[in-house]
Every structure is written in C-alpha cells, then in structure tokens.
Amino acid sequence: QVQLVESGGGVVQPGGSLRLSCRASGFTFTNNVMSWFRQAPGKERELVASVSHLKVPTTYGDSVKGRFTISRDNSKNTVYLQMNRLKPEDTAVYYCNGGPLNSWGQGIQVTVFS
C-alpha cells in the first residue's frame, strides 16, 4: 500500500534551519509530482512547495519563496524540504503529499520559537 513517512521535524530558533524528508513506497515514485503542505493551529492546510516528477519545475507558496527549497532523489524515493531562515509563523504540522491516490503522510511538527 501507499506510504509516505516524514522525518526531520523538531524545534528550532528563529533564523535556524531544518530539513524534512519524506520517503515514499507503494507506488512508482518517479511518475508523480510530490508536495509539502502545512497546517498551523486554527488555519487551513496550505501548499508549501511542489516538485515535478522530473525535478523541475518547482512551485512555492508566497510565504516561503527564497527561504525553502524542495528537491527529490528518485533513486531513494524521497522528497526533501530544506527550510532556512525559519520564522515563528512557519510553526505548523508539515505533511508530505503525492502519489496516484493523492496520499498524505502522517504529518510532522515544526516549531520555531526563541
């Protein structure tokens, strides 16, 4: 079955960096767009970034452009989200998304505070 397993979240101070990973299984990873979404308390889930199955093009939400980078390693069935210059407003549960059934990972917490 399709599985998306996130890792790499945690607590970081403003201005810091984290890298999220999402390992996929159960489908042909190389044929699918992969995305990261996030949801903060009391807010709707929003798109953070997407990457084409060919690694380009990539798409970013306005609030993360220039700070976050999405990438993928098709040999490892893994998509990454490098998050730099983190801000308190980046605090949220981050979800990996993708696959032919538009599947979701379980989510991983990212907390930015001083």
VEXPA-309649 format. One line per 3 residues: number of its first residue (from 1); for each residue x, y, z negated of N, C-alpha, C. Coordinates in nm, 2 decimals, decimal comma. Layout:
<recs>
NUM> X Y Z X Y Z X Y Z  ...
</recs>
This chain:
<recs>
1> 0,08 -0,12 0,00 0,00 0,00 0,00 0,09 0,12 0,00  0,03 0,24 0,04 0,10 0,36 0,04 0,14 0,41 -0,10  0,26 0,45 -0,12 0,31 0,50 -0,24 0,40 0,62 -0,22
4> 0,37 0,73 -0,29 0,46 0,84 -0,29 0,50 0,87 -0,44  0,63 0,86 -0,46 0,68 0,87 -0,60 0,77 0,99 -0,61  0,73 1,09 -0,69 0,80 1,21 -0,71 0,90 1,20 -0,83
7> 1,01 1,27 -0,82 1,11 1,28 -0,93 1,18 1,41 -0,92  1,24 1,45 -1,03 1,33 1,57 -1,03 1,27 1,69 -1,10  1,15 1,68 -1,15 1,09 1,79 -1,22 1,16 1,82 -1,36
10> 1,11 1,92 -1,42 1,16 1,95 -1,56 1,14 2,09 -1,60  1,22 2,14 -1,69 1,21 2,27 -1,75 1,34 2,35 -1,71  1,33 2,47 -1,66 1,44 2,55 -1,62 1,41 2,69 -1,65
13> 1,52 2,77 -1,67 1,51 2,91 -1,70 1,49 2,99 -1,57  1,42 3,10 -1,57 1,41 3,19 -1,45 1,54 3,21 -1,38  1,54 3,20 -1,25 1,66 3,21 -1,17 1,74 3,08 -1,15
16> 1,69 2,98 -1,22 1,75 2,85 -1,20 1,71 2,77 -1,08  1,75 2,65 -1,07 1,72 2,56 -0,95 1,68 2,43 -1,00  1,60 2,36 -0,92 1,56 2,22 -0,93 1,55 2,16 -0,79
19> 1,57 2,03 -0,78 1,54 1,96 -0,66 1,45 1,85 -0,68  1,33 1,85 -0,62 1,24 1,75 -0,62 1,26 1,65 -0,51  1,23 1,52 -0,54 1,24 1,41 -0,44 1,11 1,34 -0,44
22> 1,08 1,29 -0,32 0,96 1,21 -0,31 0,99 1,09 -0,22  0,99 0,97 -0,28 1,02 0,85 -0,20 0,89 0,79 -0,15  0,88 0,76 -0,03 0,76 0,71 0,03 0,77 0,56 0,07
25> 0,66 0,49 0,06 0,66 0,35 0,10 0,52 0,31 0,15  0,51 0,21 0,23 0,38 0,16 0,27 0,33 0,21 0,40  0,41 0,30 0,47 0,37 0,35 0,60 0,50 0,38 0,67
28> 0,49 0,41 0,80 0,60 0,45 0,89 0,64 0,59 0,86  0,73 0,62 0,77 0,76 0,75 0,73 0,80 0,84 0,84  0,88 0,79 0,94 0,93 0,87 1,04 0,83 0,92 1,14
31> 0,70 0,87 1,13 0,60 0,92 1,22 0,51 1,03 1,16  0,54 1,07 1,03 0,44 1,15 0,96 0,50 1,28 0,91  0,42 1,39 0,92 0,45 1,51 0,85 0,45 1,49 0,70
34> 0,54 1,55 0,63 0,54 1,54 0,48 0,53 1,68 0,42  0,46 1,69 0,31 0,44 1,82 0,25 0,46 1,82 0,10  0,48 1,93 0,04 0,47 1,95 -0,10 0,36 2,06 -0,13
37> 0,28 2,03 -0,23 0,18 2,12 -0,28 0,21 2,14 -0,42  0,14 2,24 -0,48 0,15 2,26 -0,62 0,02 2,31 -0,68  0,00 2,29 -0,81 -0,13 2,34 -0,87 -0,09 2,39 -1,01
40> -0,12 2,51 -1,03 -0,10 2,57 -1,16 -0,23 2,57 -1,24  -0,22 2,57 -1,37 -0,34 2,57 -1,45 -0,44 2,67 -1,41  -0,57 2,63 -1,39 -0,67 2,73 -1,35 -0,67 2,78 -1,21
43> -0,58 2,72 -1,13 -0,57 2,77 -0,99 -0,59 2,65 -0,90  -0,62 2,69 -0,77 -0,64 2,58 -0,67 -0,50 2,53 -0,63  -0,50 2,40 -0,58 -0,38 2,35 -0,52 -0,34 2,42 -0,39
46> -0,21 2,45 -0,38 -0,17 2,53 -0,27 -0,05 2,46 -0,20  -0,04 2,49 -0,07 0,07 2,44 0,01 0,20 2,51 -0,03  0,30 2,43 -0,06 0,44 2,49 -0,08 0,52 2,49 0,05
49> 0,53 2,37 0,11 0,61 2,35 0,23 0,57 2,23 0,30  0,59 2,22 0,43 0,57 2,11 0,51 0,69 2,09 0,60  0,72 1,97 0,64 0,83 1,94 0,74 0,77 1,84 0,84
52> 0,80 1,86 0,97 0,76 1,77 1,07 0,84 1,64 1,06  0,78 1,54 1,13 0,85 1,41 1,13 0,98 1,42 1,20  1,01 1,52 1,28 1,13 1,53 1,35 1,23 1,63 1,27
55> 1,19 1,66 1,15 1,27 1,75 1,06 1,25 1,90 1,09  1,21 1,93 1,21 1,17 2,07 1,24 1,05 2,06 1,33  0,95 2,16 1,32 0,96 2,28 1,24 0,93 2,25 1,09
58> 0,96 2,35 1,01 0,91 2,35 0,87 0,82 2,47 0,85  0,74 2,46 0,75 0,64 2,57 0,71 0,65 2,59 0,56  0,64 2,72 0,52 0,64 2,75 0,38 0,53 2,85 0,34
61> 0,49 2,83 0,22 0,39 2,93 0,16 0,46 3,06 0,14  0,39 3,17 0,15 0,45 3,30 0,14 0,53 3,32 0,01  0,48 3,27 -0,09 0,54 3,29 -0,23 0,67 3,22 -0,25
64> 0,71 3,13 -0,16 0,83 3,06 -0,18 0,93 3,08 -0,06  0,89 3,15 0,04 0,98 3,17 0,15 1,11 3,24 0,11  1,22 3,18 0,16 1,35 3,24 0,12 1,41 3,18 -0,01
67> 1,33 3,11 -0,08 1,38 3,05 -0,21 1,37 2,90 -0,21  1,28 2,84 -0,14 1,26 2,70 -0,14 1,30 2,64 0,00  1,35 2,52 0,00 1,38 2,45 0,13 1,33 2,31 0,12
70> 1,25 2,27 0,22 1,21 2,14 0,24 1,30 2,07 0,34  1,33 1,94 0,31 1,41 1,86 0,40 1,36 1,71 0,38  1,41 1,63 0,48 1,38 1,49 0,47 1,50 1,41 0,52
73> 1,51 1,29 0,46 1,60 1,19 0,50 1,52 1,07 0,55  1,51 1,06 0,68 1,42 0,95 0,73 1,49 0,81 0,71  1,62 0,80 0,69 1,68 0,67 0,66 1,65 0,63 0,52
76> 1,61 0,72 0,43 1,57 0,69 0,29 1,43 0,70 0,26  1,35 0,73 0,36 1,20 0,75 0,34 1,18 0,85 0,23  1,25 0,96 0,23 1,25 1,05 0,12 1,24 1,20 0,17
79> 1,15 1,27 0,11 1,14 1,42 0,13 1,18 1,49 0,01  1,25 1,60 0,03 1,31 1,68 -0,08 1,25 1,82 -0,08  1,25 1,88 -0,20 1,22 2,02 -0,21 1,33 2,09 -0,30
82> 1,41 2,16 -0,24 1,51 2,24 -0,31 1,45 2,37 -0,35  1,45 2,40 -0,48 1,39 2,52 -0,53 1,49 2,60 -0,60  1,52 2,72 -0,55 1,62 2,81 -0,60 1,55 2,94 -0,65
85> 1,62 3,02 -0,73 1,57 3,14 -0,79 1,43 3,13 -0,84  1,41 3,03 -0,92 1,28 2,99 -0,97 1,23 3,11 -1,06  1,09 3,12 -1,06 1,03 3,23 -1,13 0,92 3,16 -1,22
88> 0,88 3,23 -1,33 0,78 3,17 -1,42 0,65 3,14 -1,34  0,62 3,21 -1,24 0,50 3,18 -1,16 0,51 3,06 -1,07  0,63 3,00 -1,07 0,64 2,87 -1,00 0,60 2,75 -1,08
91> 0,58 2,78 -1,21 0,53 2,67 -1,30 0,41 2,61 -1,25  0,41 2,48 -1,23 0,29 2,41 -1,18 0,33 2,26 -1,18  0,22 2,18 -1,15 0,24 2,04 -1,11 0,26 2,03 -0,96
94> 0,37 1,97 -0,92 0,41 1,96 -0,78 0,37 1,82 -0,73  0,31 1,82 -0,61 0,26 1,70 -0,55 0,32 1,68 -0,41  0,36 1,55 -0,39 0,41 1,51 -0,26 0,28 1,47 -0,18
97> 0,28 1,49 -0,05 0,16 1,46 0,03 0,21 1,41 0,17  0,14 1,31 0,22 0,17 1,27 0,36 0,12 1,13 0,39  0,16 1,08 0,51 0,11 0,95 0,55 -0,02 0,95 0,63
100> -0,05 0,84 0,70 -0,17 0,84 0,78 -0,30 0,85 0,71  -0,30 0,83 0,57 -0,42 0,84 0,49 -0,42 0,97 0,41  -0,32 1,06 0,44 -0,31 1,18 0,37 -0,30 1,16 0,22
103> -0,21 1,08 0,18 -0,19 1,03 0,04 -0,12 1,13 -0,04  -0,14 1,12 -0,18 -0,08 1,21 -0,27 0,00 1,13 -0,37  0,11 1,19 -0,42 0,19 1,13 -0,53 0,11 1,16 -0,66
106> 0,17 1,12 -0,77 0,11 1,13 -0,90 0,13 1,27 -0,95  0,22 1,35 -0,90 0,25 1,48 -0,94 0,36 1,49 -1,04  0,44 1,60 -1,05 0,55 1,61 -1,14 0,55 1,76 -1,19
109> 0,57 1,77 -1,32 0,57 1,90 -1,38 0,70 1,98 -1,36  0,68 2,11 -1,32 0,79 2,20 -1,31 0,76 2,32 -1,40  0,84 2,35 -1,50 0,81 2,46 -1,59 0,93 2,55 -1,59
112> 0,90 2,68 -1,57 1,00 2,78 -1,56 0,97 2,88 -1,67  1,06 2,89 -1,77 1,04 2,99 -1,88 1,17 3,01 -1,95  1,18 3,13 -2,01 1,30 3,16 -2,08 1,29 3,14 -2,23
</recs>
